[in-house]
């Protein structure tokens, strides 16, 4: 089946608040994405079934800045209430409409964030003291609500092996790898990064940046997750204790369906063979637009010598 790569991103305006409430807001991020995905999956217009996916939290960009986003690997189908497999109806074009997904996710996140603030469950530091006032905080969120929240859906992976390679490459990666560290002078750190803004403009994506050691360490520490925090989570039919049995049953059901389809195709091919010479027969309605008068001659006179044009 096809697997889709979906990315949800939080606006950078929330970075300061996230830094002081990482566990609370990361969990809120996962929960809002889950509710949004399940709402669209339950809609019969898009799937009408329970979807299955894994979600992976990333908090960094190429320059080690704070860039909080979730990578999702989503199966191109789901399980209906009757226990049957349902494929995504528009799988050649898209999984779900990303603009509508982004609007729903934005609404859910802002609404729940307001409730957390009103209940006093957010840690507001002195540098953000003005946000302790409910009306100021609501005005701040209203300003964010008028911006587009990025949700991006890539084309389906070509096969399951590429899914595995992608997941293996990104699940346990840290903010920066050793090979990107080019030089340390005792006071400064030089490292490489990719500037994706220049993509498609003929520019070299590989660039270098120099930061003071203190700044580099501060940026790196932004991406150390809270102790015990689970950054990889499974949802839908990929979650729970029964997923192994469930996936086995789905694979068996899909194998049976493929076997039935193959048998039907084979039976159809046999039906199209000439009973005498076992050669594939072509119907007059299909060939007449190409061969025209030749077909009529064949039907009208079997004994006549017919000249068939070669194309």
N, C-alpha and C positions, 0 to 999 in steps of 0.2 A: 504494500500500500504506500501511497505518498506520505511523506513527513514534512511538515511545514516549520520554518524557523520564524518565530514572531518575537519582536523586541518591544518592550514597554519601557519608557524613559520618564523619570521625574524631572520637572523643571529645576534649573540651577538656583532659582530664587529660594528654594526650600533647603539648600545645602547647609546653611548655618543652623537651622532648626534641627535638621537631621543629625548633625555632628553631636548635639547634646541629647538626642533621643533616638539613638541608633536602633536599639532593640525594639522599641515601641513602633517606630515608623517603618522599619524594615518589615516587621510582621504585618503592619497595616498594608504595606505595599503588596505583599504576597496575597493577603486576604482579598483586597479589592480586585486584583488581577484574576484570582480564582472565581469570584462572584461574576465578574464581567464575562469571562470565558464560558462559564456554565450557563449564563443567561442566553448568550448567542447560540450555544450548542443545543439548548433545549428548544429553540425556535425552529419550527418545522420548515420554515422558509430557507434556513441555512443548513440544518442537520437533523434536528428532531431526535436527538439521542444524547447519551452521556459520553462526553469526549474523554480522551486520555492524553496526558502530557506531563513532561517534567519541566520545572522552572529553576533557573540557575541565576543567583544574584551576582552581579558585577557592580563595583562601586567606583571604578577608575576609568580615566581616559588615557590617551597615549602620553600626555604630558604629566601624568600622575595627579591631575586635578580631580576634584570630586565630580563624578558623573555616574549617578545611581541609575541602574537599569536592570531589567530582568530579561534573560534569554529563555524562550520557550521552544521546546521541540514537541510539536503537536501532531498526533496521528491523524491521518486524513479520513476519519470516520469515527463512529461511536456505536454504543449499544443501546438499542431501543428498550422501551418498557417491557416488551415481550421477550427480550433476550436475544433479538436478532441483530446482525451487523448491518449498519447503515453507512454507506460511503458519502463523502461530501459531494453534494450535487454539482457544485461549480469548481471541482478540483482542478480543471485545466486552466482556470482563470484566477480564482482566489479562494481562501479559506473562509474568512468573514470580511465584511466591508470595514476597512481599517479606520475610516473617519468616524463611523458610527461607534466602533469599538472604543476609539479614543475619547469620544464625548461621554460615553457611559462610564468609562474608567475614571475620567476626570471628575465627574459628578459624584461618584461613590467615594473617591479619596477625599475630596474637599469636605463633603458632608460628614464623614467619619472623623476627619481631623478637627473640624469645628466642635464636635461632640467631646472629643478627647480634651480639648482646651477648656471647654465649659465645665468639665468634670474635674479640672485641675490635675490631669494626668500627664501633662507635658512639663518638661524641665526648661524653664525660660531663664537663660543666663543674664547677667547684668548688661552685657553688650546688646541684648535684645529686650531690655526691660520694657520698652514701649509696647511690646506684644502681649504683656500681661493684662492689658486692658482689653476686654472682650470686643468692644466696637472697633478698636484699632486692628486687632487680629482678624476680625471678620472683613474689614476693609482690605487688609493685606491679601487674604484669600480670594476676595472678589476680583482683585486686580489680576491674580494668577489665573482665575477661572476664564478670563477673556483671552488668554493665550492658547495657542494650539499645543496640546500635549502629544508628543510623538509616539505613535504606534506604527511599527514597520513590519511588514510581512514579506519575506523573501519567497522566491519560487520554491516548489517542493524539491527536496533532495533527490538526486538521481536514483539512489538505491540505499538499502539498509546499511551497507558498509560505510558509506559516506556519513551517515548519521552517527555511527559508532566512532569514526575518526574525529568528527567535530566534537562530540561529547568528551572523548578522551583528551582532546587538545585543550579544552577550555574549563573543564570541571575543577581541576585542582591547580590552576594557574594563579600565581600571585601577581601583585600590581606591576612588577617589572622583573624581567628575567636577567640572569647574569650576563648574557651576551650583549645586552643593550647598554651595560655599564662600560663606558669607554675609558674613563680616566677619573682618578681621585687624587687631588693635590694636597689633601689635608684640610683645605678650607672650602674647596669647590668640587662639585661632581659634574662630570660631562657624560651625557647619555644620548642615545639615539631614539628617535620616535618617527612615526609616520604621520604626515599631514594630509589627511583624507580630503581636506577642503580643495586641494589642488588636483583631485582626481578628475580625469577627463579633460584637463586643460593643458596637457603636455608637460606639466611640471614634475620634477622629481619628488616623489612622496617621502623619500628617506631624508630626514633632517636631524640636526643635533641641537641640544639645549644644554646650557650651563646654569646650575643653581648653586647657591651657597649650601654648605653641608647641613646647616640648621634647617633651611627651607626644604631641602630634599628629604630630610628625616621627618619633618612635620607632614609633608605630603604623603610619604609612605605610611605613616602611622594612621592616616585617615582611613586606610583600607584594611586594617586589622580588625576583623569582626569580633563582636562581643563573645566572651567565653561561652562555649556550648551552643552557639547559634548555628542552626542548620541552614546552609546556603543553597542546598539542593533538595528540592521537594517534589513529590510525585502526587498527581491529582487524577480524579476520575477513575477509570478502570485500570490505571497504572498504580493506584494507591491501595493500601490495605493488605491484609493477610491472604485474601483469596485471589490476588491478582495472578499468581502462577497458574492456578487451576483455571481461572477465567480465560487467560490468554491461550492456554492449551486448548480449551474448548473452542475458542474463536478460530484458532489456527486449523483445527480439525474441521469446523464448519466451512471455513473458506476453502480448504482443500477439497471438500466434498462438492462445493459449488463449482470450483474450477474443473473438477472431474466430470460433472454433469454437463458443463458448457462444452468441454472437449468432445464428449460423447455426442452431443447435439450437432456440433460442427461436422464430426465424422459421418454421422447419419445423413446430414444435408449433402455432403460431398458425394456419398454413395447414391443418393437420389438423383443427382445430376449426371451420373454416368450412363452412357448408352448401354442398355441391357445386352446388346449383341457384341459390340466391339470394345466395351469398357472404356471408351474415350469420353472426356468431358463434353457434355452437350451445352450449346448456347441457344437461348431462346430467340425466336424471331424478333420479338419486340426490342431486344437489346442490340441485335446486330443490324436491323433494317436501316437505322439512321446512318450507318457507316457503309454498308454494302448495297443498299438501295435495291435496284432491279435484280441483282444477282440472287438475292434471297427469294424473291418472287419466282424466278426461273427454277430454283431448286424445288420449291414447293409444287409448282405447276407441272414440271416434267422431270421425273427422276432419270429418265433415259437420255435426256439431252446432254450434250457436251457443254459444260459451263466453264467460262473463263472467270476465275476469281482474281480480282486485283490484289497486288501485294503492296502494303503501305510501309 
